[in-house]
């Protein structure tokens, strides 16, 4: 059997500027690229999932490049990670496994277990930082404690970046001649893994200079296509975070840059406080007596609350897998505060639907909306769904796109009165926090 290093693709589905792939290709053995469709992850997903389809299609493109241009292939395996490597052991003499770090709780547990298992076989397991500029405890307070407020974290992040700019490109694309020669291997079909095709597509990202330059002016208005659609591509690594930061600095755009830092802020919160996936960061907020009315939850999910901007956002999410960030804040606040439904219900629904779902940001933003998270809005800040329309969709362009029956007798009545809901929320939160 031929001696190889394995590069295990995960959240880094690109050949260029890929840190772990770069490290592997610089080693002493040819590199066999591998991707594993892990049932531990897949079994939690709906049967028609645009994200799985996106990954599957992206792997097909990578595989074609490797086969057509580099006489190699991409081994795509549908199995639990240990079982997948057992298959590889039968065909290759694996001298080391290279991959990029993942900071979500399941991934950390998986990698710890895989590292021990491979070590028992005398196979080293190398993990590298790739999906962030600064990870784990690289940006902390002077005493070593993690930041739990964004602004001082952001300032420290920028200061560290400016003091000694990290390496901003790993030229993995120039080393692909070091891939292992391999015959093409079949890729499991979506249907073989229990999935059906869907018409929902992950949009291409836009990092052009015009978008970056105008981001501050356009990002708050949902009727305008003023966002980058970068989220899914950072999530699955079809673009490197180093490229994204580089674009934000040409010319420097503080708002766009700081959105990327928000992502890393929430990642380090999840790293230091993994309990926040299921528990309020501010523990007294777990005393809130949520109403959790299932009929109202279904109306919220379907975009039938009687509040135009809330309903437009939810319908956009259901039909496209995307929702404008300004509207995300409103619909989350509405669920938690107007309806008094547990933020974890909303977080789970977004996790199922969002193309750009990333656990750290999703949990962080939902806890922000509920008031229970780090650097969160105070509990008495309750968005008014009507004035939000006046501020951000005054011409109703966004609403008309997603709620065409608005203003007719086919549109539902409001499921709750804003003033009464606000008073009820304040009373409920105050009782829990006193």
ABEGO torsion letter per residue (X at the ends): XBBBBBBBBBABBBABGBAAAAAAAABABBBBBBBBBBAAAAAABBABBAAAAAAAAAAAAAAAAAAAAAGBBBBBBBBBAAAAAAAAAAABBBABBBBBBBABAAAAAAAAAAAAAAAAAGBBBBBBBAABABBEAABBBAAGBBBABAAAAAAAAAAAAAABBBBABBBAAAAAAABBBBBBBBBBBAAAAGBBBBABBBBBBBABAAAAAAAAAAAABAABBABAGAAAAAAAGABBAAAAAAAAAOBBBAAAAAAAAAAAAAAAAAAABAAAAABBABAAAAABBBAGBAAAAAAAAAGAAGBAAAAAAAAAAAAAGBBBAAAAAAAAAAAAAAAGBBAAAAAAAAAAABAABBAAAAAAAAAAAAGABBGBBBAABBBBAAAAAAAABAAGAAAAAABAABGBAABBBBABBAAAAAAAAAAAAAAAAX
